[in-house]
C-alpha cells in the first residue's frame, strides 16, 4: 500500500522539521495520538524511538516508531518497529521561492493478514487521516511566533 501527498507550510523548512520531530508536538498535529513517550534519551535524531498510543474510535493501540532518516530541514523517515499497522512514512522538505516549505509525504507498507483484503478502505482512511494531520501541522507551525 502506498499513499502520497504534498502540501505547503508558510514557514522555512527548518522550523517545520523541528516542530514535527519534537515528541511534545505530535498530538497537536496527529490528534489520534493520545500519548507519546520518548524511549531514547537526548534530542531527536536518527535512531530515536518513541512509543505512541493511538486511539481511533473505540480502538486503541501502542506502537514503537523509530526515526530512520533524520536530516534537519531536508528529510525525515519513520519506521514502525512494533505495532499492528506496519506503514512507514517519509517526509521531504524543500524551500520555495517565498521561503515557505513544500513538503512531500509518502506512506507505504505491506498490510498483514486479513487487512490486505481491506486495503482499498484502509488506504483511503490513511490518506484522509494524513490530509487532516498535515493541515493541522501547517496551521500549528504557521501560528507560532
C-alpha positions in Angstrom: 0.0 0.0 0.0 1.3 3.5 -0.9 -0.1 7.0 -0.1 1.5 10.2 -1.4 0.7 13.8 -0.5 2.2 17.2 -1.0 1.4 20.4 0.9 2.9 23.8 1.7 3.7 25.3 5.1 4.3 29.0 5.2 7.5 28.7 7.3 11.1 27.7 6.5 11.9 24.0 6.3 14.0 24.0 9.5 11.0 25.3 11.5 8.6 22.7 10.0 11.1 19.9 10.6 11.9 21.0 14.2 8.2 21.1 15.0 7.4 17.7 13.5 10.3 15.9 15.3 9.6 17.3 18.8 7.6 14.5 20.5 5.8 17.1 22.6 4.1 18.4 19.4 2.9 15.1 17.9 -0.6 15.1 19.4 -1.2 18.7 18.2 -0.9 17.7 14.6 -1.8 14.0 14.8 -4.8 14.1 17.2 -5.3 10.3 17.1 -2.1 10.2 19.3 -3.2 10.2 22.9 0.2 9.6 24.4 3.8 9.9 23.2 6.7 8.5 25.3 10.3 9.0 24.2 12.2 5.8 24.5 15.6 7.3 23.6 17.4 9.8 25.8 18.5 13.1 24.3 17.2 15.1 21.4 15.5 13.5 18.4 18.0 12.1 15.8 18.5 9.1 13.6 17.7 6.0 15.6 15.5 8.0 18.1 12.4 6.0 19.2 9.1 6.9 20.7 6.1 4.8 21.9 2.9 6.2 20.6 -0.6 5.4 21.9 -3.1 5.8 19.1 -6.9 5.9 19.5 -9.3 5.8 16.6 -12.9 5.4 17.7 -13.0 2.7 20.4 -9.8 1.0 19.2 -6.6 1.9 21.0 -3.1 0.5 20.4 0.6 1.2 21.0 3.4 1.3 18.5 7.1 2.0 18.7 8.3 4.3 16.0 12.0 5.0 15.0 13.4 7.9 13.1 15.4 6.0 10.3 16.3 9.1 8.4 16.9 12.4 10.1 18.3 15.3 8.0 17.1 18.6 9.7 15.2 20.8 7.2 15.5 18.2 4.4 14.1 14.7 5.2 12.5 12.6 7.9 11.7 8.9 7.7 9.9 6.8 10.3 9.6 3.1 10.7 7.1 1.2 12.8 9.4 -1.1 14.9 6.5 -2.6 16.9 2.8 -2.3 16.1 -0.2 -3.6 14.2 -0.1 -1.1 11.3 3.3 -1.5 9.5 3.1 1.6 7.5 6.3 3.7 7.4 6.4 7.4 6.4 8.9 9.7 4.7 8.6 13.5 4.5 10.9 15.7 2.4 11.1 19.4 2.8 12.0 21.9 0.1 12.1 25.7 0.3 10.0 27.5 -2.3 10.8 31.0 -3.8 8.9 32.7 -0.9 10.9 30.9 1.8 8.0 28.6 2.6 8.2 24.8 2.7 6.9 22.4 0.2 6.5 19.0 1.9 6.2 15.7 0.1 5.0 12.7 2.1 5.0 9.0 1.2 3.5 6.3 3.4 4.0 2.8 2.4 3.9 -0.7 3.8 2.5 -4.2 3.3 -0.7 -4.8 5.3 -0.7 -8.1 7.2 -3.2 -10.9 7.0 -6.8 -10.1 6.5 -6.0 -6.4 6.4 -4.9 -7.0 2.8 -8.5 -7.7 1.8 -9.5 -4.3 3.2 -6.5 -2.4 1.6 -8.6 0.0 -0.6 -10.6 1.1 2.5 -7.6 1.3 4.8 -5.6 3.3 2.1 -8.5 5.8 1.8 -8.7 6.1 5.6 -4.9 6.6 6.0 -4.9 9.2 3.2 -7.8 11.1 4.8 -6.2 10.9 8.2 -2.8 12.3 7.0 -4.5 15.0 5.0 -6.1 16.2 8.2 -2.8 15.8 10.1 -0.9 17.7 7.5 -3.4 20.6 7.5 -3.1 20.7 11.3 0.7 20.6 11.1 0.7 23.6 8.7 -1.8 25.5 10.8 0.1 24.9 14.1 3.6 25.7 12.6 2.3 28.9 10.9 0.6 30.1 14.1 3.9 30.0 16.0 5.6 33.4 16.6 
